[in-house]
Amino acid sequence: MIIYNTTFQVGTNDAHNLVVYLHEKYIPEAKRSGAILSSRMCRVITHHDEASECISVQFETNDMETFHKWYATEGIKINNEMLALFKNKIVGFPTMLEVIE
């Protein structure tokens, strides 16, 4: 099992809008093809910058091949749509994780 985690940092004034967008648009679009088996959205509570918030989005998929195919055909598109909407108000930090237990 592979987990694709992206932590998004956004100003506190835009955090609510980001959460709504991720919940209503980004995550449903990511899951539409069936390559993403499950998703999770979390608030990073160890983030201590009062001017911003961090939101983590995690997608699970079976393997790296499935992930790379999904990202090349769909992931890049939804990321670009989000960046066009939020412009310079958001920064994302992706991490790939492999479940070992």
N, C-alpha and C positions, 0 to 999 in steps of 0.2 A: 504494500500500500504506500502510495506517495501522497504527501501533503504539500500543497503549494500555498505558502503563507505570504501575504503581503501586508505590511504594516504601513498604514497611511497616516501621515502627520498633517493636520489642518488647523488653522486658527480657530479659536473658540467661537468666534462669530459665525463660522461656516460649518462647525461640527455637526449640528443638527441636520442641516441640509445634506451633508455627506452621508450620514446614517440613513436618512430617508432614501436618498438616491441608491445607495448600496442595497438596501432592503427591497425597494420597489423595482429597480431597473437592472443594476449590475449583476447581482446574484442570480435572479431569474434568467437573464440572458446567458450567463455562464453555464447554467445547468440545462439549458434547452436541448442540447444535442444528446445528452445522456452520458457523455464522457466524464463529467463531474458527478461522482456518486453521492457526495454529500457536501454540505457547506456549513460554515460557522462564522459568526461575526462577534468579535469581542472588543471591549474597551480595555486598553492597556492602562492598568492602575498604578504601575510603577513609574509612569511618566510624570515628571515634576515641573514642567514648564507651564506656568499659569496662563500663558498667551496662546497655548495650543493644546490639542488633544490628539491622541493616537488611537486609531481603530485598526484592529487586525481582522483580515478576512482570510479564512482557510478553506481550500477546496481539496477534497480527496479524490484520487483517481487510482486506477489499478496499477499502473506502471509508468515509467518515464516515456516510453514510446507513445502511449495514449495521451499523456500530458503534452508532449511536443507537437503531436498532430492537432490536438485541441487548441493549443496556444497559437500555432501558425495559421489556423483557419478561423478561429473565433476569439481567442484571448486577446490578441493584439488589437482587434477591432473594438472590443468593449473597453479596453484600456485607453485607446485613442479617443473614443467618445467621451470618456470621463475626463481626460485631460483637456479636451476642447471645452467642456462645460466649466470645469473648475480652474482652468488656466494655471496661473502660478500660485494658486492658493493651496495646493496639495503637493505633497512629496510622498512617493511610495518606495518601500524597501522590501524587495522580494527575498524569500528564503525557501529553498527546497528541503523537505524533510522526508526521510524514509522511516516508516514504522518498523521497528525491530522486535517489538514485544507486544 
